[in-house]
Amino acid sequence: MDTLLPKIEFAIEPPRNARMPPLTSTEPSEKSDGVAAVDRALHIATSLANSAQALTLTELSQATGMYKSTLLRLLASLERAGLVTHRTDKRYALGPLAFVFGRSFEQVHGLQGAIQPILQWLVEQGTESPSFHVRHDQSHRLCLMRIDSNHSTLDRVRTGDLLPLHKGAAGKVITTLEQGSHAQAAAAGDLVFTSFGERDPLCGAIAAPVFGPSASLLGAISVSGPLERFSELAVQRMKTLVLTAAERATHSLGGKWPSAS
């Protein structure tokens, strides 16, 4: 049975004489009130998603640049829809509808069924903790899936974390290989990326791309953990395993793995 998602209703009538700074556009007058309200509501949700903790109304106002009166009006609509929750400690956080959106994304793209078993296979091979990353915006990547390794000490990455796009092995994969032409021209051996102490001075990572149909980049499989375990021998072994995992995921999702040169 299809899951019926609650309808989000946004207040579209701003207070008389109220002034709202534009989010990204320098020409807000070209937008209708309704479009501007949706933009603001999405900006609120994105700000909550980008925060490592729930936010007070004051913190949310600082993060979005919106007046508190505007925030309260839009937050009420987002709460009714389930996209935002107002906690007992008076802080705001993403609500259960955000989880529904995430699950729907996974199901539509078929990512979890194809990639989760491959991440588990990497754990069974004794690698560092594997994860799958996708671009979130111009500055961040999203850890869409993560499985902890069997090692006693781990790095601090969790499913749902937003990480810097331009730091780390997975970020290098995304920023380097997003154009299909780059992927088609690369030999398989050129598709593995490493980082040592970039995002976290105590962590290392190895990553490789996962391609979909038409050589489109879907994301990056990576393994990451404490830098002390990234010896030269361990790095070479994990490079081979990560490339194998990325190739398997690519085939499972209907993509074509670049041929060796």
C-alpha positions as CSV (number, residue, x, y, z in Angstrom):
1,M,0.0,0.0,0.0
2,D,1.3,3.4,-0.9
3,T,2.4,5.6,2.0
4,L,0.5,8.8,2.1
5,L,2.8,11.6,3.1
6,P,1.2,14.6,5.0
7,K,0.7,17.7,2.9
8,I,2.9,20.6,3.8
9,E,1.0,23.9,4.0
10,F,3.0,27.1,4.1
11,A,1.7,30.4,5.3
12,I,2.1,32.8,2.4
13,E,0.8,36.1,3.8
14,P,3.7,38.0,5.4
15,P,2.9,40.6,8.1
16,R,2.2,44.0,6.7
17,N,5.3,46.1,6.2
18,A,7.6,43.2,7.2
19,R,10.9,43.0,5.5
20,M,12.7,39.7,4.9
21,P,16.3,39.5,3.6
22,P,16.5,37.3,0.5
23,L,18.0,33.8,1.0
24,T,20.1,33.5,-2.2
25,S,18.5,35.8,-4.7
26,T,19.4,39.4,-5.0
27,E,16.0,40.1,-6.7
28,P,13.3,38.9,-4.2
29,S,10.7,41.2,-5.8
30,E,10.5,38.9,-8.8
31,K,9.2,36.1,-6.6
32,S,5.6,35.6,-5.5
33,D,4.9,35.6,-1.8
34,G,4.1,31.9,-2.1
35,V,7.4,31.0,-3.7
36,A,9.3,33.1,-1.2
37,A,7.5,31.3,1.7
38,V,8.5,27.9,0.3
39,D,12.1,29.0,-0.1
40,R,12.2,30.2,3.5
41,A,10.6,27.0,4.8
42,L,13.1,24.9,2.9
43,H,15.9,27.1,4.2
44,I,14.8,26.4,7.7
45,A,14.7,22.7,7.1
46,T,18.2,22.8,5.5
47,S,19.6,24.8,8.4
48,L,18.3,22.2,10.9
49,A,19.8,19.4,8.7
50,N,23.2,21.1,8.6
51,S,23.3,21.5,12.4
52,A,24.9,18.8,14.6
53,Q,22.3,19.6,17.3
54,A,18.8,20.9,17.7
55,L,18.5,24.7,17.6
56,T,16.8,27.3,19.7
57,L,14.7,30.0,18.0
58,T,17.5,32.5,18.5
59,E,20.0,30.1,17.0
60,L,17.7,29.4,14.1
61,S,17.2,33.1,13.5
62,Q,21.0,33.6,13.4
63,A,21.4,30.6,11.0
64,T,18.7,31.7,8.5
65,G,18.8,35.5,8.9
66,M,15.1,35.5,9.4
67,Y,13.0,37.4,11.9
68,K,11.7,35.3,14.8
69,S,8.1,36.2,14.0
70,T,8.6,34.9,10.4
71,L,10.3,31.8,11.8
72,L,7.5,31.0,14.2
73,R,4.9,31.3,11.5
74,L,6.7,28.9,9.1
75,L,7.8,26.6,11.9
76,A,4.2,26.1,12.8
77,S,3.4,24.9,9.3
78,L,6.5,22.6,9.2
79,E,5.5,21.1,12.6
80,R,2.0,20.3,11.4
81,A,3.6,18.5,8.4
82,G,6.0,16.6,10.6
83,L,9.1,18.0,8.9
84,V,10.1,19.9,12.1
85,T,9.6,19.0,15.7
86,H,9.6,21.4,18.7
87,R,11.2,19.5,21.6
88,T,10.4,19.9,25.3
89,D,13.7,21.7,25.8
90,K,12.4,24.4,23.5
91,R,14.7,23.5,20.6
92,Y,13.8,22.7,17.1
93,A,15.0,19.7,15.1
94,L,14.0,17.8,12.0
95,G,10.8,15.7,12.4
96,P,9.8,12.2,11.3
97,L,8.8,13.4,7.8
98,A,12.5,14.0,7.1
99,F,13.1,10.3,7.8
100,V,10.3,9.4,5.4
101,F,11.9,11.5,2.7
102,G,15.2,9.8,3.3
103,R,13.7,6.3,3.1
104,S,11.8,7.2,0.0
105,F,15.0,8.5,-1.7
106,E,16.8,5.2,-0.9
107,Q,13.9,3.2,-2.3
108,V,13.5,5.2,-5.5
109,H,17.1,5.1,-6.3
110,G,17.6,1.5,-5.3
111,L,20.8,2.4,-3.4
112,Q,20.4,0.7,-0.1
113,G,19.6,-2.8,-1.5
114,A,22.6,-2.6,-3.9
115,I,25.2,-1.0,-1.6
116,Q,24.4,-2.1,1.9
117,P,25.5,-5.7,1.3
118,I,28.7,-4.5,-0.4
119,L,29.5,-2.4,2.7
120,Q,28.9,-5.4,4.8
121,W,31.3,-7.4,2.6
122,L,34.0,-4.8,3.2
123,V,33.6,-5.2,6.9
124,E,33.9,-9.0,6.6
125,Q,37.2,-8.5,4.7
126,G,38.6,-6.6,7.7
127,T,38.7,-3.1,6.3
128,E,38.1,0.1,8.1
129,S,34.5,1.3,8.5
130,P,32.8,1.5,5.1
131,S,30.3,4.2,4.1
132,F,28.5,5.6,1.0
133,H,28.5,9.3,0.3
134,V,26.6,11.6,-2.1
135,R,26.7,15.3,-2.8
136,H,24.5,17.3,-0.6
137,D,25.1,20.9,-1.8
138,Q,28.0,23.0,-3.0
139,S,29.9,22.6,0.3
140,H,28.8,19.3,1.8
141,R,28.5,15.6,1.1
142,L,26.0,13.4,2.9
143,C,26.9,10.0,4.5
144,L,23.9,8.1,3.2
145,M,25.0,4.7,4.6
146,R,27.6,3.6,7.2
147,I,28.6,0.3,8.8
148,D,31.1,0.2,11.7
149,S,34.1,-2.0,11.2
150,N,35.0,-4.8,13.6
151,H,37.9,-2.8,15.1
152,S,37.8,-1.6,18.7
153,T,38.4,2.0,17.8
154,L,36.5,3.9,15.1
155,D,36.2,7.3,13.5
156,R,33.2,9.4,14.2
157,V,31.1,9.2,11.1
158,R,27.4,8.3,11.2
159,T,24.6,7.8,8.7
160,G,23.1,11.2,8.0
161,D,26.2,13.2,8.8
162,L,27.1,16.2,6.6
163,L,30.8,16.4,5.9
164,P,33.0,18.8,4.0
165,L,32.7,18.3,0.2
166,H,36.2,19.5,-0.5
167,K,38.0,17.5,2.2
168,G,38.4,13.7,2.5
169,A,38.7,10.8,0.0
170,A,34.9,10.6,-0.7
171,G,34.8,14.4,-1.3
172,K,37.6,14.0,-3.8
173,V,35.7,11.4,-5.7
174,I,32.6,13.5,-6.0
175,T,34.3,16.7,-7.0
176,T,36.7,15.1,-9.4
177,L,34.4,12.6,-11.2
178,E,31.0,14.2,-11.3
179,Q,31.3,14.8,-15.0
180,G,30.6,11.6,-16.9
181,S,33.4,12.3,-19.5
182,H,36.0,12.2,-16.7
183,A,34.8,8.9,-15.6
184,Q,34.8,7.4,-19.1
185,A,38.3,8.5,-19.7
186,A,39.7,7.2,-16.4
187,A,41.2,3.8,-16.1
188,A,40.0,1.7,-13.2
189,G,43.3,2.2,-11.3
190,D,42.9,6.0,-11.4
191,L,39.5,5.8,-9.6
192,V,40.7,5.3,-6.1
193,F,41.3,8.4,-3.9
194,T,43.0,8.7,-0.5
195,S,43.1,11.2,2.3
196,F,45.3,11.2,5.4
197,G,44.4,13.7,8.1
198,E,42.5,16.1,5.8
199,R,39.0,16.2,7.4
200,D,40.2,15.0,10.7
201,P,44.0,15.0,11.6
202,L,43.7,11.6,13.3
203,C,41.8,9.8,10.5
204,G,42.5,8.4,7.1
205,A,40.2,7.3,4.2
206,I,40.1,5.5,0.9
207,A,37.3,6.0,-1.6
208,A,36.2,5.0,-5.1
209,P,33.2,6.0,-7.3
210,V,29.9,4.3,-7.9
211,F,28.5,4.9,-11.4
212,G,25.0,4.6,-12.7
213,P,23.6,4.5,-16.2
214,S,25.2,6.8,-18.8
215,A,28.3,7.0,-16.7
216,S,26.6,9.3,-14.1
217,L,28.3,9.4,-10.7
218,L,25.9,8.2,-8.0
219,G,28.3,8.6,-5.1
220,A,31.4,7.3,-3.4
221,I,32.1,4.2,-1.4
222,S,34.8,4.8,1.2
223,V,36.5,3.2,4.2
224,S,37.7,5.4,7.0
225,G,39.3,5.0,10.4
226,P,42.1,6.0,12.7
227,L,45.2,7.1,10.8
228,E,47.5,4.9,12.7
229,R,46.0,1.8,11.0
230,F,46.7,3.2,7.5
231,S,50.1,1.6,7.0
232,E,51.5,1.3,3.4
233,L,50.5,-2.4,3.3
234,A,47.0,-1.8,4.7
235,V,46.4,1.0,2.3
236,Q,47.3,-1.1,-0.8
237,R,45.1,-3.9,0.4
238,M,42.1,-1.6,1.1
239,K,42.5,0.2,-2.2
240,T,42.0,-3.1,-4.0
241,L,39.0,-4.0,-1.8
242,V,37.4,-0.6,-2.2
243,L,37.8,-0.7,-6.0
244,T,36.2,-4.1,-6.1
245,A,33.3,-2.9,-4.0
246,A,32.8,0.1,-6.1
247,E,32.8,-1.9,-9.3
248,R,30.3,-4.4,-7.9
249,A,28.0,-1.6,-6.8
250,T,28.3,0.0,-10.2
251,H,27.2,-3.2,-12.0
252,S,24.4,-3.7,-9.5
253,L,23.0,-0.2,-10.2
254,G,23.1,-0.6,-14.0
255,G,26.4,1.3,-14.5
256,K,29.4,0.5,-16.6
257,W,32.8,0.3,-14.9
258,P,35.7,1.9,-16.9
259,S,37.9,-0.6,-18.6
260,A,41.5,-0.9,-17.7
261,S,43.9,1.0,-20.0
